């Protein structure tokens, strides 16, 4: 910095804040990449959010879909029990 006037303290403070913000975002990104448990749960959260949004848009259709899925699961369980006997 030889030959240049002293920098403005406000400019230095602003640069420190920008750097701090950038480092914080970088650390958050690294933490997200290393959080295997949450990354594995992400598809489940998306499916849940999709189901909730579908229900909000048209509740009878969503309830019908849930009933169909429950009926299929019930039939599969029933058939497995019959095969075991």
MMTF fields as JSON, N, C-alpha, C and O atoms, coordinates in Angstrom:
{
  "mmtfVersion": "1.0.0",
  "mmtfProducer": "UNKNOWN",
  "numBonds": 339,
  "numAtoms": 340,
  "numGroups": 85,
  "numChains": 1,
  "numModels": 1,
  "chainsPerModel": [1],
  "groupsPerChain": [85],
  "chainIdList": ["A"],
  "bondAtomList": [4, 2, 8, 6, 12, 10, 16, 14, 20, 18, 24, 22, 28, 26, 32, 30, 36, 34, 40, 38, 44, 42, 48, 46, 52, 50, 56, 54, 60, 58, 64, 62, 68, 66, 72, 70, 76, 74, 80, 78, 84, 82, 88, 86, 92, 90, 96, 94, 100, 98, 104, 102, 108, 106, 112, 110, 116, 114, 120, 118, 124, 122, 128, 126, 132, 130, 136, 134, 140, 138, 144, 142, 148, 146, 152, 150, 156, 154, 160, 158, 164, 162, 168, 166, 172, 170, 176, 174, 180, 178, 184, 182, 188, 186, 192, 190, 196, 194, 200, 198, 204, 202, 208, 206, 212, 210, 216, 214, 220, 218, 224, 222, 228, 226, 232, 230, 236, 234, 240, 238, 244, 242, 248, 246, 252, 250, 256, 254, 260, 258, 264, 262, 268, 266, 272, 270, 276, 274, 280, 278, 284, 282, 288, 286, 292, 290, 296, 294, 300, 298, 304, 302, 308, 306, 312, 310, 316, 314, 320, 318, 324, 322, 328, 326, 332, 330, 336, 334],
  "bondOrderList": [1, 1, 1, 1, 1, 1, 1, 1, 1, 1, 1, 1, 1, 1, 1, 1, 1, 1, 1, 1, 1, 1, 1, 1, 1, 1, 1, 1, 1, 1, 1, 1, 1, 1, 1, 1, 1, 1, 1, 1, 1, 1, 1, 1, 1, 1, 1, 1, 1, 1, 1, 1, 1, 1, 1, 1, 1, 1, 1, 1, 1, 1, 1, 1, 1, 1, 1, 1, 1, 1, 1, 1, 1, 1, 1, 1, 1, 1, 1, 1, 1, 1, 1, 1],
  "groupList": [{"groupName": "UNK", "atomNameList": ["N", "CA", "C", "O"], "elementList": ["N", "C", "C", "O"], "formalChargeList": [0, 0, 0, 0], "bondAtomList": [1, 0, 2, 1, 3, 2], "bondOrderList": [1, 1, 2], "singleLetterCode": "X", "chemCompType": "L-PEPTIDE LINKING"}],
  "groupTypeList": [0, 0, 0, 0, 0, 0, 0, 0, 0, 0, 0, 0, 0, 0, 0, 0, 0, 0, 0, 0, 0, 0, 0, 0, 0, 0, 0, 0, 0, 0, 0, 0, 0, 0, 0, 0, 0, 0, 0, 0, 0, 0, 0, 0, 0, 0, 0, 0, 0, 0, 0, 0, 0, 0, 0, 0, 0, 0, 0, 0, 0, 0, 0, 0, 0, 0, 0, 0, 0, 0, 0, 0, 0, 0, 0, 0, 0, 0, 0, 0, 0, 0, 0, 0, 0],
  "groupIdList": [1, 2, 3, 4, 5, 6, 7, 8, 9, 10, 11, 12, 13, 14, 15, 16, 17, 18, 19, 20, 21, 22, 23, 24, 25, 26, 27, 28, 29, 30, 31, 32, 33, 34, 35, 36, 37, 38, 39, 40, 41, 42, 43, 44, 45, 46, 47, 48, 49, 50, 51, 52, 53, 54, 55, 56, 57, 58, 59, 60, 61, 62, 63, 64, 65, 66, 67, 68, 69, 70, 71, 72, 73, 74, 75, 76, 77, 78, 79, 80, 81, 82, 83, 84, 85],
  "secStructList": [7, 6, 6, 1, 7, 7, 7, 7, 2, 2, 2, 2, 2, 2, 2, 2, 2, 2, 2, 2, 2, 2, 2, 2, 2, 2, 2, 2, 2, 2, 2, 2, 2, 2, 7, 2, 2, 2, 2, 2, 2, 2, 2, 2, 2, 2, 2, 2, 2, 2, 2, 2, 2, 2, 2, 2, 2, 7, 2, 2, 2, 2, 2, 2, 2, 2, 2, 2, 2, 2, 2, 2, 2, 2, 2, 2, 2, 2, 2, 2, 2, 2, 2, 2, 7],
  "xCoordList": [0.817, 0.0, 0.865, 0.4, 2.075, 2.945, 2.513, 2.151, 2.553, 2.213, 0.727, 0.356, -0.139, -1.573, -2.033, -1.489, -3.044, -3.532, -4.178, -4.546, -4.312, -4.952, -6.386, -7.113, -6.789, -8.156, -9.17, -8.869, -10.338, -11.434, -11.874, -12.106, -11.998, -12.428, -13.788, -14.017, -14.674, -15.992, -15.85, -16.57, -14.919, -14.694, -14.088, -14.451, -13.176, -12.569, -13.638, -13.684, -14.489, -15.565, -16.511, -16.937, -16.842, -17.735, -17.091, -17.764, -15.793, -15.082, -15.047, -15.208, -14.839, -14.848, -16.216, -16.293, -17.277, -18.633, -18.901, -19.503, -18.458, -18.642, -17.878, -18.398, -16.661, -15.841, -16.469, -16.516, -16.94, -17.586, -18.83, -19.054, -19.627, -20.832, -20.461, -21.087, -19.442, -19.001, -18.497, -18.832, -17.707, -17.199, -18.335, -18.316, -19.315, -20.466, -21.225, -21.608, -21.45, -22.149, -21.325, -21.871, -20.002, -19.126, -19.184, -19.273, -19.136, -19.201, -20.551, -20.608, -21.644, -22.967, -23.028, -23.597, -22.443, -22.446, -21.648, -22.068, -20.513, -19.697, -20.449, -20.461, -21.07, -21.844, -22.99, -23.271, -23.652, -24.751, -24.244, -24.87, -23.116, -22.554, -22.129, -22.179, -21.719, -21.243, -22.357, -22.132, -23.546, -24.662, -25.401, -26.407, -24.894, -25.425, -26.85, -27.691, -27.129, -28.462, -29.545, -30.564, -29.324, -30.321, -30.423, -31.511, -29.297, -29.343, -30.146, -30.847, -30.05, -30.813, -32.297, -33.138, -32.62, -34.028, -34.69, -35.916, -33.893, -34.435, -35.526, -36.56, -35.34, -36.418, -37.709, -38.803, -37.585, -38.772, -39.502, -40.731, -38.736, -39.344, -40.039, -41.127, -39.394, -40.001, -41.295, -42.285, -41.294, -42.508, -43.614, -44.774, -43.247, -44.228, -44.806, -46.018, -43.93, -44.394, -45.301, -46.293, -44.962, -45.794, -47.158, -48.177, -47.189, -48.462, -49.312, -50.521, -48.692, -49.426, -49.972, -51.119, -49.154, -49.592, -50.734, -51.682, -50.647, -51.716, -53.0, -54.077, -52.893, -54.075, -54.703, -55.924, -53.864, -54.386, -55.104, -56.097, -54.594, -55.189, -56.504, -57.448, -56.568, -57.795, -57.891, -57.462, -58.453, -58.528, -59.205, -58.686, -60.325, -60.953, -60.055, -60.029, -59.326, -58.433, -57.313, -56.963, -56.752, -55.665, -56.155, -55.459, -57.33, -57.87, -58.143, -57.919, -58.619, -58.845, -57.544, -57.488, -56.5, -55.194, -54.657, -54.088, -54.835, -54.394, -55.184, -54.618, -56.459, -57.29, -56.844, -56.782, -56.533, -56.072, -54.749, -54.572, -53.835, -52.532, -52.722, -52.099, -53.567, -53.82, -54.437, -54.086, -55.337, -55.968, -54.939, -54.951, -54.059, -53.024, -52.087, -51.745, -51.674, -50.794, -51.497, -50.88, -52.771, -53.533, -53.61, -53.462, -53.839, -53.892, -52.553, -52.499, -51.482, -50.143, -49.875, -49.372, -50.199, -49.989, -50.847, -50.382, -52.071, -52.983, -52.466, -52.495, -51.997, -51.465, -50.211, -50.029, -49.362, -48.146, -48.505, -47.882, -49.476, -49.884, -50.473, -50.22, -51.246, -51.841, -50.766, -50.88, -49.735, -48.645, -47.864, -47.376, -47.744, -46.994, -47.713, -47.075, -49.015, -49.787, -49.738, -50.335],
  "yCoordList": [-1.184, 0.0, 1.253, 2.335, 1.11, 2.279, 3.263, 2.874, 4.527, 5.575, 5.87, 6.861, 5.065, 5.333, 5.876, 5.517, 6.747, 7.314, 6.23, 5.165, 6.516, 5.569, 5.318, 6.255, 4.039, 3.724, 4.266, 4.455, 4.5, 4.997, 3.905, 2.775, 4.201, 3.186, 2.574, 1.389, 3.37, 2.84, 1.819, 0.821, 2.072, 1.138, -0.165, -1.257, -0.03, -1.219, -2.038, -3.26, -1.372, -2.065, -2.764, -3.892, -2.097, -2.698, -3.939, -4.946, -3.869, -5.017, -6.172, -7.33, -5.865, -6.895, -7.576, -8.8, -6.806, -7.367, -8.246, -9.313, -7.806, -8.619, -9.932, -10.995, -9.857, -11.056, -11.996, -13.208, -11.452, -12.245, -12.953, -14.134, -12.221, -12.799, -13.92, -14.98, -13.69, -14.704, -15.959, -17.077, -15.776, -16.925, -17.694, -18.924, -16.965, -17.621, -18.481, -19.604, -17.97, -18.75, -19.956, -21.031, -19.778, -20.893, -21.991, -23.171, -21.617, -22.602, -23.308, -24.517, -22.576, -23.2, -24.212, -25.292, -23.864, -24.775, -26.039, -27.143, -25.875, -27.04, -27.908, -29.133, -27.289, -28.038, -28.8, -29.937, -28.185, -28.856, -30.081, -31.14, -29.934, -31.063, -32.204, -33.366, -31.898, -32.93, -33.554, -34.569, -32.979, -33.475, -34.571, -34.313, -35.777, -36.911, -37.242, -37.555, -37.179, -37.535, -36.647, -37.147, -35.353, -34.452, -34.607, -34.487, -34.874, -35.081, -36.339, -36.381, -37.359, -38.587, -38.362, -38.991, -37.482, -37.209, -36.247, -36.147, -35.547, -34.538, -35.075, -34.422, -36.245, -36.753, -37.02, -36.831, -37.453, -37.683, -36.376, -36.315, -35.341, -34.038, -33.508, -32.937, -33.707, -33.249, -33.998, -33.397, -35.319, -36.114, -35.662, -35.548, -35.409, -34.938, -33.592, -33.379, -32.69, -31.366, -31.471, -30.75, -32.361, -32.568, -33.096, -32.641, -34.054, -34.613, -33.552, -33.479, -32.745, -31.689, -30.681, -30.249, -30.307, -29.341, -29.922, -29.21, -31.195, -31.845, -31.849, -31.59, -32.138, -32.147, -30.757, -30.615, -29.744, -28.378, -27.959, -27.233, -28.422, -28.044, -28.771, -28.183, -30.047, -30.81, -31.954, -33.073, -31.671, -32.662, -33.975, -35.024, -33.996, -35.29, -36.206, -37.416, -35.642, -36.451, -37.025, -38.196, -36.215, -36.683, -37.774, -38.767, -37.603, -38.625, -39.912, -41.003, -39.794, -40.979, -41.702, -42.931, -40.943, -41.548, -42.257, -43.344, -41.652, -42.282, -43.562, -44.565, -43.539, -44.739, -45.851, -47.011, -45.52, -46.535, -47.128, -48.346, -46.294, -46.787, -47.68, -48.738, -47.273, -48.086, -49.422, -50.45, -49.431, -50.684, -51.615, -52.819, -51.072, -51.897, -52.474, -53.655, -51.655, -52.143, -53.231, -54.238, -53.044, -54.055, -55.362, -56.431, -55.295, -56.516, -57.236, -58.463, -56.478, -57.087, -57.79, -58.913, -57.153, -57.769, -59.021, -60.043, -58.945, -60.094, -61.272, -62.406, -61.031, -62.11, -62.721, -63.938, -61.912, -62.446, -63.346, -64.39, -62.96, -63.773, -65.097, -66.133, -65.08, -66.313, -67.249, -68.463, -66.722, -67.553, -68.235, -69.351, -67.59, -68.15, -69.342, -70.212, -69.39, -70.467, -71.685, -72.694],
  "zCoordList": [0.0, 0.0, 0.0, 0.359, -0.388, -0.381, -1.453, -2.564, -1.11, -2.052, -2.147, -2.776, -1.558, -1.62, -0.278, 0.767, -0.309, 0.96, 1.816, 1.318, 3.112, 4.026, 3.568, 3.24, 3.548, 3.132, 4.141, 5.32, 3.653, 4.476, 5.45, 5.02, 6.751, 7.72, 7.374, 7.616, 6.819, 6.438, 5.309, 5.278, 4.379, 3.276, 3.811, 3.374, 4.748, 5.354, 6.073, 5.936, 6.832, 7.558, 6.587, 6.837, 5.476, 4.481, 3.868, 3.652, 3.589, 3.027, 4.028, 3.643, 5.295, 6.338, 6.393, 6.499, 6.324, 6.364, 5.143, 5.269, 3.958, 2.744, 2.874, 2.535, 3.358, 3.525, 4.553, 4.341, 5.639, 6.688, 6.131, 6.397, 5.361, 4.758, 3.797, 3.806, 2.966, 2.008, 2.73, 2.34, 3.762, 4.521, 5.198, 5.252, 5.71, 6.333, 5.347, 5.673, 4.135, 3.111, 2.692, 2.447, 2.609, 2.24, 3.292, 2.953, 4.554, 5.641, 5.641, 5.862, 5.396, 5.317, 4.179, 4.336, 3.031, 1.88, 2.186, 1.84, 2.825, 3.193, 4.197, 4.072, 5.176, 6.163, 5.522, 5.902, 4.555, 3.852, 3.106, 3.139, 2.438, 1.676, 2.582, 2.177, 3.783, 4.702, 5.528, 6.186, 5.513, 6.31, 5.543, 4.882, 5.641, 4.887, 5.319, 4.476, 6.59, 7.095, 6.474, 5.999, 6.48, 5.906, 4.395, 3.833, 3.729, 2.283, 1.96, 0.949, 2.806, 2.577, 2.831, 2.189, 3.749, 4.076, 3.094, 3.054, 2.31, 1.411, 0.474, 0.33, -0.172, -1.032, -0.256, -0.787, 0.988, 1.803, 2.087, 2.038, 2.38, 2.64, 1.39, 1.468, 0.225, -1.025, -1.3, -1.717, -1.066, -1.282, -0.333, -0.727, 0.914, 1.887, 1.462, 1.516, 1.04, 0.614, -0.609, -0.716, -1.52, -2.707, -2.309, -2.83, -1.389, -0.937, -0.25, -0.473, 0.572, 1.267, 0.265, 0.377, -0.714, -1.72, -2.563, -2.894, -2.905, -3.666, -2.859, -3.397, -1.582, -0.721, -0.652, -0.71, -0.529, -0.434, -1.716, -1.672, -2.856, -4.136, -4.393, -4.921, -4.021, -4.256, -3.245, -3.527, -2.07, -0.991, -1.365, -0.982, -2.084, -2.391, -3.221, -2.998, -4.167, -4.993, -4.148, -4.291, -3.273, -2.411, -1.467, -1.255, -0.905, -0.003, -0.761, -0.236, -1.977, -2.804, -3.095, -3.055, -3.387, -3.655, -2.42, -2.522, -1.27, -0.016, 0.223, 0.658, -0.05, 0.138, -0.794, -0.385, -2.032, -2.989, -2.534, -2.564, -2.12, -1.648, -0.427, -0.335, 0.505, 1.699, 1.309, 1.889, 0.353, -0.08, -0.718, -0.461, -1.539, -2.179, -1.132, -1.186, -0.187, 0.887, 1.684, 2.031, 1.976, 2.7, 1.937, 2.528, 0.635, -0.177, -0.207, -0.125, -0.323, -0.341, 0.979, 0.991, 2.072, 3.395, 3.533, 4.038, 3.095, 3.196, 2.382, 2.861, 1.176, 0.334, 0.941, 0.887, 1.506, 2.134, 3.314, 3.507, 4.084, 5.23, 4.763, 5.378, 3.699, 3.154, 2.641, 2.81, 2.024, 1.491, 2.605, 2.425, 3.731, 4.855, 5.469, 6.06, 5.339, 5.96, 5.16, 5.535]
}
